[in-house]
Amino acid sequence: MEIFTRGFQQALALIAHGDPTLLQIVRLSLGVSGLALLISTIIGIPLGSWLALHEFPGRRFIIALLYTGMGLPPVVVGLFVYLILSRSGPLGVLGWLFTPQAMILAQVIIATPLVAGLTMAAVMGVDPAVRLQALSLGATTRQATATILREARVGVIVSIIAGFGGIISEVGAVMMVGGNIAGRTRVLTTAIVLETRRGDFALAIALSLVLLGLSFLANAAMLQLQGRLNARVPY
């Protein structure tokens, strides 16, 4: 108990004084996960909407693949990305292995099925009459899709939250493809593992508190956005 209390106090001191190592890890984590989430959102929302609104041969198979991707173990993603980025892999020429680019790629693969799958479920939950009504009033296909997304906005926001939660707290894949290199690829989750093994519980606790704080702030921001959308868009 004494170790925990002392470590917790030291962790708060590190956060309060803006420890350079702590800040560097936080900045890299936000940069990697933020860019990965942006890419996943740009890909996942249109993909989920398209799957929900269109019938075509092989659609069920693609949806099955998407659902499989939603539960894909991160270490499997890490292994896949490692193999394709290794020197003998098809993308080895890029030289991305053990760089932030490799970590972003792994996180995009993890987050995109979550964003797309939950967006698809949200869009499919909207009354089909909404789209038909929009089209009958002269809306283009793109405008009708935008109308449906507005109706499904809460589910779309949840998909983005789920995508962020799936990558900001992920450790296996980023450690495999990033290497946990100090100053280059060391992010919150991998640093927590490393500092715990080293016995530096103060820094490990500080990093954990920051990670929890970021998750809380992201969810609070999304809830705030959700409230504004509900207020601005009438049913």
C-alpha positions, 0 to 999 in steps of 0.5 A: 500500500505504501508503494502505491501511495508513494507512486501515486503522489510522485505520479501526480507530481510528474503530471503537475510539473509537466515531465518532459518524458511524459509530455513527449509520450503523450504527444506521440500517442495523440499524434499517432492515434489521432491520425489513425482515427481520422483515416479510419473515420474517412474510410469507415463512415462511407463504407458503413453507409454504403453497405447499409444502403446498397444490395449487391452480390457478395454483400453478406460475405463482406459484412461477415468480414467486417464483423470479423474485423471488429473482433480481430485480435490486435496481435494478429493485426500487428503480425500482419503489418509486421510481415508486410512491412518487413524487408522481405514483405511486399511493402518493405521498400517503404521502410516503415517498420518500427516507425510511427507510420507502421503504428498508424497503419496497424491502428487504422486496420483495428479501428476501421472495422469498428467505425464501419460496422457500427455506422452500418448498424446505425444506418440500418436502424433508420426507418427506410421511409426516410430515404424514400421520402428524401428522394421523392422530394427531389434529393440526390442520392448523396443528399438522401444519404446525408439525411440518413446519416443525420438521423443516425448521428448518435450511432455514428458518434458512438462508432467514432468513440469505439474506434478511438477506444480501440486504438488509444488503449491498444498495446500488442500491435503497436509494440510489435510494429513500433518497437517501443523505441524511446523518443520515436515510437513509445506511446502511452500503452507501451510505455506503461508496460515498459515502466512497470517492468522497470519498477518505475511505478511513478511514471507508469501511474502517471501515464495511466492517469493520462490515458484514463483522462484522455479517454474520459475527455474524448467521451465527454467531448463526444457526448457534448457534440451529441447533445448539440446535434440533438438540439440543432436537428429536429426530428 
